[in-house]
Every structure is written in structure tokens, then in C-alpha cells.
Amino acid sequence: MATLVAVGAQWGDEGKGKLVDWLAPRADLVVRFHGGNNAGHTLVVDGERTVLHVVPAGVLHPGTINLIGPGVVVDPAVLLGEIQALVARGVLRDPARVRVSGRAHVILPWHKALDLARERAAGAGAIGTTGRGIGPAYEDKVARRGIRVADLLAPEPLREQLERAADHKRPELAHLGCDALDVGAIWRQAVEWGRELEPFVDHTGRILDRALRDGRNVLFEGAQGTFLDVDHGTYPYVTSSNCVAGAACAGAGIGPTRIHRVLGISKAYTTRVGSGPFPSEETGELGEQLRRVGEEFGATTGRPRRCGWLDAVMLREAASVNGFTGLAINKLDVLAGVAELKIATAYRIDGKLTHEFPMTLSEIERAEPVYESHPGFSEDITRCRRKAELPGNARRYVERVEALAGVPVEILSVGADRDATIACEDPFRA
């Protein structure tokens, strides 16, 4: 048995979906443990593109069970839409391969309305959320007035729960100029969701426990990234859940002694969507080139991503917070044709040099990256399947990243397709 947590080492969008899909044949279960449909995991198999927002990225493999844990917030319409699309394609023939925890909290229409209205009202101070209602749903969870998936299966008590929750929402919705709530319509929709979701609802923690006792391999799929973590990220420009590896325990329902390895996933450069500090951002021609070649547009929102050089200060912090046992570097191929490759190895803040990631937002905003330069490579590497096949400069770049992060590189991605992957080590090894 081996358990592996795969998490983003940057601000999300690191290519976790591709890596989870590639690793999934070695896993008996793939488990989403936090976040919601603000995540967009893109899988490309033989040129066919699949974008998943809630269903775990192991679903394309017929032998893999995919669990949505209690730490996830679920938009029932999105989950049902994804399931129906997968069934229509013949990918999901057995409903038992996707199970959602009855304890997962539900995103309701008022959560999305509040999310969008708050961002509009914030103007220039907007966080840059996806508007999917994730934050407001987590707020209700913590305030102990949330609706859980299992509640959708009991129509009569559900109506009373919705009425109580709506009483808390009406004043703010009215203040923000939103339409009045029709709780009756929301209840009828929620009951229908419950009817359609019932075949997929289960106690995912027990399924997971049995699998671990039986010696199965389990892959935990993170969403967003380390620096969007509500505790460890660039607060307040963060998401509303814990994105680090430790969250897999609470969000899936297992103890920390059952986690064996942690794979940190990074791009060969850095991107960020939305507002917030980005020390190594390139706003000129290089940034545009990375965005164009790397197709850096959000899978969830379509927003263009901000692009810049790889930041080793961030990688070291992510390695520390998550306890990485290995690294996966995505999109190495995007750097082909860049004559000079830079890596931020330190920051200068108010004239002082630091190799540590700053604690406060104001320090990060003032941080000036200190770069070291490396010769680039021009060769097309998308057909390389062994590290030894890479051009020398590409290998040396990877080895330098490995040294700066203090973590071995176990996987390299050299293209969007599933097969465009180089395995340096087995992340599932005991």
C-alpha cells in the first residue's frame, strides 16, 4: 500500500489534473479533499481534451474509484453535469466509480449571488474570485449553518434548514442589490438535486478506510495551490480552504500516519490568475510569449494568467509547508526557444537580501526578485520520454531547480498530452 498527496506548489494552475490522470493507473482510489468547482483540471488524451471541476481526475481510468471528500464544497448542478457528460461519452459506465461524501457542503444559488455581488462592490479591491460561490459556502460551513449533500436526501427537514439559512442571507443580498430569494424554488431544485445525486452519495471516509486496510494505493488530488491556501498563502488574495498536503487528512477523513509521500507540482515557470502580489511576474514580451505558447488561460474562468519566471523562494517555502518528497515540473516544453532562462533565487526587500518567503503581504508586494540566469534551449522536446533525451541545457535547468528546491524531481511534463511525460522516479514507491 502507498498513499500519495499531489498538491500545487505555486498559485494553482500547475497542471495537477494532467499529473493525477497520468498517475491514476497506479492508484486504486483518487480522492479530492478540498475546494470546489473553482478548480479546473484539464486532461488531454490522444488529443481529446477533458476539463473537470469537481469529479477527480482519475475518472478516465476504468479501474479507478473516485471519491469527493467531506472537505469539498459541491455545486450539485456542476457535479451532475460532469457525471452526465462522462456517462454520455462512455467514460463512466459504473456510477459506483464516483462517490461523493454525504458530509460535503453544498453550494447554493445565494452563495454564487453573494460571491459575484461582493466582487462587484469591491471594485479595485476585488480579490479576483471565480464567482462560483466557494467562499460564501465555506463561510456557512464554519458558521454552522451550511447545507450538506446528505441533507438533500431528506426533503422536509431540508426546507426548514433552507429557510433558516436564507434569513441570514437576505439583509446582505438586499444591501448588495441582489434579487429577493425564492426559497420555495431553491428547495424544489435542491430536492431534485438530491434525487439525482442519491446513487452517488456515500460515506467516503469508510470507503477510504477499507481501501487502506486492504493495502490499496490511494492518490489524493489537491486543488488550487500552496500560495492560495487560506493560512499559508498570500492572504487575503487566497482561496477559502486549505490547499496544502496536510489538508488531505481532514478533507478526506484519514489520520496523518497514513500519508506516505507528497508530490509537489510546479510549472517550469510561474503563473497567477487574479489579483495579488507576484514578485517574478513579467509584464512585457516574455510574459506574453509564455501566455501564448503555454496557452495560459484559466480552465474555469477563461481569464488570461499572469506569467513570469520560476520562483525558487516560493518552491522552498512550498516544500517546507507541504513536506514534499518529490517534485513534478510541468510545461518544460513551453520554455523552448527562450534564449535565457531566469530563476528567482532570493528577494531584496527594502535593500535587504532574503532567501525566505516573506510572512506579510506588504513585504511580498515590496519584494524584488534576485535572478540567476541559465542558457536556454531551442529544441522541440515534446517527443522526449526519458530525461537523457532532453537537450543538455534543459537537463541542467531541471537539475538547478531540483537543487534550489532541495527536493528531487520525479516527473517532467513535456507536453499537454498524457503520454508527453517523463518519469524520473516512481512517486508511489514505498
C-alpha positions as CSV (number, residue, x, y, z in Angstrom):
1,M,0.0,0.0,0.0
2,A,1.1,3.5,-0.8
3,T,-0.6,6.9,-0.3
4,L,0.5,9.9,-2.3
5,V,-0.8,13.5,-2.0
6,A,-0.4,15.6,-5.1
7,V,-0.6,19.4,-4.5
8,G,0.2,22.6,-6.3
9,A,3.5,24.3,-5.4
10,Q,2.5,27.8,-6.8
11,W,-0.7,29.8,-7.2
12,G,-2.7,26.9,-8.7
13,D,-2.9,26.0,-12.5
14,E,0.3,24.0,-12.2
15,G,-1.1,21.1,-14.2
16,K,-2.3,18.9,-11.4
17,G,-5.0,17.4,-13.5
18,K,-2.6,16.1,-16.1
19,L,-0.3,14.6,-13.4
20,V,-3.2,13.0,-11.5
21,D,-4.6,11.5,-14.7
22,W,-1.1,10.1,-15.5
23,L,-0.6,8.7,-12.0
24,A,-4.1,7.3,-11.7
25,P,-3.5,3.8,-13.3
26,R,-1.2,3.2,-10.3
27,A,-3.9,4.2,-7.8
28,D,-7.0,2.2,-6.8
29,L,-8.7,5.4,-5.5
30,V,-8.3,9.1,-6.4
31,V,-9.7,11.5,-3.7
32,R,-10.5,15.2,-3.9
33,F,-10.2,16.6,-0.4
34,H,-10.9,20.4,-0.6
35,G,-12.0,23.3,-2.8
36,G,-14.9,23.2,-5.3
37,N,-15.6,23.9,-8.9
38,N,-13.3,26.9,-8.8
39,A,-10.7,24.3,-9.7
40,G,-10.3,23.4,-13.4
41,H,-8.2,20.3,-14.1
42,T,-7.5,19.8,-17.8
43,L,-6.7,16.3,-19.2
44,V,-5.6,15.6,-22.8
45,V,-5.6,12.0,-24.0
46,D,-4.8,11.3,-27.7
47,G,-5.6,14.9,-28.4
48,E,-9.1,14.8,-26.8
49,R,-9.5,17.4,-24.1
50,T,-11.5,16.9,-20.8
51,V,-11.9,19.6,-18.2
52,L,-13.1,18.5,-14.8
53,H,-14.1,20.9,-12.0
54,V,-15.4,18.5,-9.3
55,V,-15.0,14.9,-10.4
56,P,-11.5,13.7,-9.5
57,A,-9.0,13.4,-12.4
58,G,-8.8,9.6,-12.1
59,V,-12.2,9.1,-13.7
60,L,-10.8,8.4,-17.2
61,H,-9.3,5.1,-16.0
62,P,-12.0,2.4,-15.7
63,G,-10.3,0.7,-12.8
64,T,-10.2,3.7,-10.5
65,I,-12.6,4.7,-7.8
66,N,-13.0,8.5,-7.5
67,L,-14.1,10.0,-4.1
68,I,-15.2,13.5,-3.4
69,G,-14.4,14.0,0.3
70,P,-16.2,16.0,3.0
71,G,-13.7,18.8,2.8
72,V,-15.0,19.7,-0.7
73,V,-17.9,22.2,-1.3
74,V,-20.1,20.8,-4.1
75,D,-22.2,22.6,-6.6
76,P,-24.8,19.9,-7.4
77,A,-25.6,21.2,-10.8
78,V,-21.9,21.2,-11.8
79,L,-21.3,17.7,-10.4
80,L,-24.3,16.2,-12.1
81,G,-23.4,17.9,-15.4
82,E,-19.9,16.5,-15.3
83,I,-21.2,13.0,-14.4
84,Q,-23.8,13.1,-17.2
85,A,-21.2,14.3,-19.7
86,L,-18.8,11.4,-18.7
87,V,-21.7,8.9,-19.0
88,A,-22.6,10.2,-22.4
89,R,-19.0,9.7,-23.6
90,G,-19.0,6.2,-22.3
91,V,-16.2,7.1,-19.8
92,L,-18.4,6.5,-16.7
93,R,-20.4,3.3,-17.1
94,D,-20.5,2.4,-13.4
95,P,-21.9,5.0,-11.1
96,A,-20.0,3.4,-8.2
97,R,-16.8,4.7,-9.6
98,V,-17.8,8.3,-8.4
99,R,-18.8,8.7,-4.8
100,V,-19.5,12.0,-3.0
101,S,-19.4,12.3,0.7
102,G,-22.8,13.0,2.3
103,R,-20.9,15.3,4.7
104,A,-19.6,17.6,1.8
105,H,-21.3,21.0,1.9
106,V,-23.5,22.3,-0.9
107,I,-23.0,25.5,-2.9
108,L,-26.5,27.1,-3.2
109,P,-27.7,29.9,-5.5
110,W,-27.3,32.6,-2.9
111,H,-23.6,31.7,-2.4
112,K,-22.9,32.4,-6.1
113,A,-25.0,35.6,-6.0
114,L,-23.1,36.9,-2.9
115,D,-19.7,36.0,-4.4
116,L,-20.4,38.0,-7.6
117,A,-22.0,40.9,-5.9
118,R,-19.2,41.3,-3.3
119,E,-16.6,41.3,-6.1
120,R,-18.5,44.0,-8.0
121,A,-18.9,46.1,-4.8
122,A,-15.2,45.8,-4.0
123,G,-14.2,47.4,-7.3
124,A,-10.4,47.8,-7.5
125,G,-10.0,46.0,-4.2
126,A,-11.6,42.8,-5.5
127,I,-9.8,39.5,-4.7
128,G,-10.4,38.0,-8.1
129,T,-12.5,35.1,-7.1
130,T,-14.1,32.8,-9.8
131,G,-17.6,33.8,-8.7
132,R,-18.6,30.2,-8.2
133,G,-19.8,30.7,-4.6
134,I,-16.9,28.8,-3.0
135,G,-16.0,31.4,-0.3
136,P,-19.6,32.0,0.9
137,A,-20.3,28.3,1.0
138,Y,-17.2,27.8,3.3
139,E,-18.4,30.7,5.4
140,D,-21.7,29.0,6.1
141,K,-19.9,25.7,6.8
142,V,-17.8,27.4,9.5
143,A,-20.8,29.3,10.8
144,R,-22.6,26.0,11.3
145,R,-25.5,26.9,9.0
146,G,-24.4,25.1,5.9
147,I,-26.4,22.5,3.9
148,R,-24.7,19.2,3.3
149,V,-25.1,16.7,0.5
150,A,-26.9,14.2,2.8
151,D,-29.4,17.0,3.7
152,L,-30.6,17.0,0.0
153,L,-31.9,13.5,0.5
154,A,-34.4,14.5,3.3
155,P,-36.8,17.0,1.7
156,E,-38.9,18.0,4.7
157,P,-36.1,18.8,7.1
158,L,-34.3,20.5,4.2
159,R,-37.0,23.1,3.7
160,E,-36.7,24.3,7.3
161,Q,-32.8,24.3,7.0
162,L,-33.0,26.4,3.9
163,E,-35.5,28.9,5.5
164,R,-33.1,29.4,8.5
165,A,-30.1,29.8,6.2
166,A,-31.9,32.3,3.9
167,D,-32.8,34.5,6.9
168,H,-29.0,35.2,7.3
169,K,-28.6,35.9,3.6
170,R,-31.5,38.3,2.9
171,P,-30.0,41.5,4.5
172,E,-26.7,41.3,2.7
173,L,-28.2,40.3,-0.6
174,A,-30.6,43.3,-0.3
175,H,-27.8,45.6,0.6
176,L,-25.8,44.5,-2.5
177,G,-28.8,44.9,-4.8
178,C,-29.4,41.3,-5.5
179,D,-32.8,39.8,-6.3
180,A,-35.0,38.6,-3.5
181,L,-34.7,34.9,-2.5
182,D,-37.3,32.4,-3.6
183,V,-36.7,29.7,-1.0
184,G,-39.5,27.6,-2.4
185,A,-37.9,27.4,-5.8
186,I,-34.5,26.7,-4.3
187,W,-36.0,23.9,-2.2
188,R,-37.6,22.3,-5.2
189,Q,-34.3,22.5,-7.1
190,A,-32.4,21.1,-4.1
191,V,-34.8,18.1,-3.8
192,E,-34.3,17.4,-7.4
193,W,-30.6,17.5,-7.0
194,G,-30.9,15.1,-4.1
195,R,-32.9,12.7,-6.2
196,E,-30.3,12.7,-9.0
197,L,-27.3,12.6,-6.7
198,E,-28.6,9.8,-4.4
199,P,-26.9,6.9,-6.3
200,F,-23.5,8.7,-5.9
201,V,-23.8,9.7,-2.2
202,D,-21.8,7.6,0.3
203,H,-19.7,7.6,3.4
204,T,-16.4,8.2,1.5
205,G,-14.3,8.0,4.7
206,R,-15.4,4.4,5.3
207,I,-14.6,3.5,1.6
208,L,-11.2,5.1,2.0
209,D,-10.5,3.3,5.3
210,R,-11.4,-0.1,3.9
211,A,-9.2,0.5,0.9
212,L,-6.2,1.4,3.1
213,R,-6.8,-1.6,5.3
214,D,-6.9,-3.8,2.2
215,G,-3.5,-2.4,1.1
216,R,-4.7,-0.3,-1.8
217,N,-2.8,2.6,-3.4
218,V,-4.5,6.0,-2.9
219,L,-3.9,9.3,-4.7
220,F,-5.1,12.5,-3.0
221,E,-5.8,15.2,-5.6
222,G,-5.3,18.8,-4.4
223,A,-6.9,21.8,-6.0
224,Q,-5.6,25.4,-6.3
225,G,-2.0,25.7,-4.9
226,T,0.1,26.3,-1.8
227,F,0.1,30.1,-2.1
228,L,-3.7,30.2,-2.4
229,D,-4.0,28.4,0.9
230,V,-6.1,30.4,3.4
231,D,-3.4,30.0,6.1
232,H,-0.2,29.8,4.2
233,G,-0.8,31.7,1.0
234,T,-0.7,35.4,0.0
235,Y,-3.6,36.4,2.3
236,P,-6.1,37.9,1.5
237,Y,-5.5,37.0,-2.1
238,V,-6.2,33.4,-1.4
239,T,-9.0,30.8,-1.7
240,S,-11.2,29.8,1.2
241,S,-9.8,26.4,2.0
242,N,-6.5,24.7,3.0
243,C,-4.6,23.7,-0.1
244,V,-1.6,22.2,1.5
245,A,-0.8,18.5,1.8
246,G,-1.9,18.4,5.5
247,A,-5.4,19.2,4.4
248,A,-5.8,15.8,2.8
249,C,-6.2,14.3,6.3
250,A,-9.1,16.5,7.4
251,G,-10.6,16.9,4.0
252,A,-10.7,13.2,3.1
253,G,-11.0,11.7,6.6
254,I,-7.8,9.9,7.4
255,G,-5.1,10.3,10.0
256,P,-1.6,11.7,9.3
257,T,0.2,8.4,9.9
258,R,-1.5,7.1,6.7
259,I,0.2,9.6,4.3
260,H,3.4,8.2,2.8
261,R,4.6,10.6,0.2
262,V,3.8,14.2,-1.1
263,L,4.3,15.3,-4.7
264,G,4.7,19.0,-5.3
265,I,3.6,20.1,-8.7
266,S,5.1,23.2,-10.4
267,K,5.3,24.7,-13.8
268,A,8.8,25.3,-15.3
269,Y,7.8,29.0,-14.9
270,T,5.2,30.7,-12.7
271,T,1.7,31.9,-13.3
272,R,-1.1,33.5,-11.3
273,V,-4.7,34.3,-12.0
274,G,-6.5,37.3,-10.5
275,S,-5.2,39.9,-8.0
276,G,-2.3,39.7,-5.6
277,P,1.5,40.1,-5.4
278,F,3.7,38.2,-7.9
279,P,7.4,39.1,-7.4
280,S,8.7,37.3,-10.6
281,E,5.9,38.5,-12.9
282,E,7.0,39.5,-16.4
283,T,4.6,42.0,-17.9
284,G,6.4,42.6,-21.2
285,E,7.2,40.5,-24.2
286,L,8.4,37.4,-22.3
287,G,5.2,37.2,-20.3
288,E,3.1,37.4,-23.4
289,Q,5.2,34.7,-25.0
290,L,4.7,32.3,-22.1
291,R,1.0,33.1,-22.1
292,R,0.7,32.4,-25.8
293,V,2.9,29.3,-26.1
294,G,1.7,27.8,-22.8
295,E,-2.0,28.6,-23.6
296,E,-2.2,30.3,-20.2
297,F,-6.0,30.9,-19.8
298,G,-8.0,29.7,-16.9
299,A,-9.8,26.4,-17.4
300,T,-12.6,27.6,-15.1
301,T,-12.9,31.3,-16.0
302,G,-11.0,31.7,-19.2
303,R,-9.1,34.6,-17.7
304,P,-5.6,35.2,-19.0
305,R,-3.0,34.1,-16.5
306,R,-0.2,36.4,-15.4
307,C,3.2,34.8,-16.3
308,G,6.7,35.1,-15.0
309,W,10.0,33.3,-14.2
310,L,10.2,30.3,-11.9
311,D,10.5,31.4,-8.3
312,A,12.7,29.1,-6.1
313,V,11.9,31.2,-3.0
314,M,8.3,30.1,-3.4
315,L,9.3,26.5,-4.2
316,R,11.4,26.2,-1.0
317,E,8.5,27.6,1.1
318,A,6.1,25.2,-0.5
319,A,8.5,22.3,0.1
320,S,8.6,23.2,3.8
321,V,4.9,23.7,4.3
322,N,3.9,20.5,2.5
323,G,6.8,18.2,3.2
324,F,7.4,17.4,-0.4
325,T,9.1,14.1,-1.0
326,G,9.3,14.8,-4.8
327,L,8.6,17.4,-7.4
328,A,6.8,17.3,-10.8
329,I,7.7,20.0,-13.2
330,N,5.1,20.8,-15.9
331,K,5.3,22.7,-19.2
332,L,9.1,22.4,-19.6
333,D,8.4,22.4,-23.4
334,V,7.0,25.9,-23.2
335,L,10.5,27.3,-22.4
336,A,11.8,26.0,-25.8
337,G,13.1,29.0,-27.8
338,V,13.7,31.2,-24.8
339,A,17.4,32.2,-25.1
340,E,18.0,33.0,-21.5
341,L,16.2,31.3,-18.6
342,K,16.0,33.0,-15.2
343,I,15.2,31.7,-11.8
344,A,14.4,33.9,-8.8
345,T,16.7,32.6,-6.0
346,A,16.2,35.4,-3.4
347,Y,14.3,38.6,-2.8
348,R,15.5,42.1,-2.0
349,I,13.1,43.9,0.4
350,D,13.9,47.5,1.4
351,G,17.5,46.9,0.4
352,K,17.9,43.7,2.4
353,L,18.5,40.3,0.8
354,T,16.4,37.4,1.9
355,H,16.2,33.8,0.8
356,E,13.0,33.2,2.8
357,F,9.4,33.8,1.6
358,P,8.1,36.8,3.5
359,M,5.4,36.5,6.1
360,T,3.3,39.6,5.3
361,L,1.6,40.8,2.2
362,S,3.3,44.2,2.3
363,E,6.7,42.5,2.3
364,I,5.8,40.3,-0.7
365,E,4.5,43.4,-2.5
366,R,7.8,45.1,-2.0
367,A,9.9,42.1,-2.8
368,E,12.3,42.5,-5.8
369,P,13.4,39.2,-7.2
370,V,17.1,38.4,-7.5
371,Y,17.7,36.2,-10.5
372,E,20.3,33.8,-11.7
373,S,20.5,33.2,-15.5
374,H,20.9,29.9,-17.4
375,P,21.3,29.3,-21.1
376,G,18.0,28.2,-22.8
377,F,17.3,25.5,-25.3
378,S,15.7,25.7,-28.8
379,E,14.9,22.0,-29.4
380,D,11.4,20.6,-29.5
381,I,11.3,18.3,-26.5
382,T,7.7,17.1,-26.8
383,R,8.7,13.7,-28.0
384,C,11.3,13.1,-25.3
385,R,10.3,10.2,-22.9
386,R,13.5,9.9,-20.9
387,K,15.4,12.6,-19.1
388,A,18.6,11.6,-21.0
389,E,16.8,12.6,-24.3
390,L,16.4,16.2,-23.2
391,P,18.9,18.8,-24.5
392,G,21.7,19.5,-22.1
393,N,20.6,23.0,-21.2
394,A,17.1,21.7,-20.4
395,R,18.5,18.9,-18.1
396,R,20.8,21.4,-16.4
397,Y,17.8,23.8,-15.8
398,V,15.8,21.0,-14.2
399,E,18.8,19.9,-12.1
400,R,19.3,23.5,-10.9
401,V,15.6,23.8,-9.9
402,E,16.0,20.5,-8.0
403,A,19.0,21.8,-6.1
404,L,17.4,25.1,-5.3
405,A,14.1,23.5,-4.1
406,G,16.0,20.8,-2.1
407,V,13.6,18.2,-3.5
408,P,14.2,15.5,-6.2
409,V,12.4,15.9,-9.5
410,E,10.4,12.8,-10.1
411,I,8.3,13.7,-13.1
412,L,8.7,16.0,-16.0
413,S,5.9,17.0,-18.4
414,V,6.9,18.0,-21.9
415,G,3.5,18.5,-23.5
416,A,-0.2,18.6,-22.8
417,D,-1.0,15.0,-23.8
418,R,-1.0,12.3,-21.1
419,D,1.9,10.5,-22.8
420,A,4.1,13.6,-23.0
421,T,5.6,12.7,-19.6
422,I,9.0,11.7,-18.4
423,A,9.2,9.5,-15.2
424,C,12.4,10.0,-13.3
425,E,11.3,8.2,-10.2
426,D,8.1,6.4,-9.1
427,P,6.2,8.7,-6.8
428,F,4.3,5.8,-5.3
429,R,7.4,3.9,-4.2
430,A,7.3,2.9,-0.5
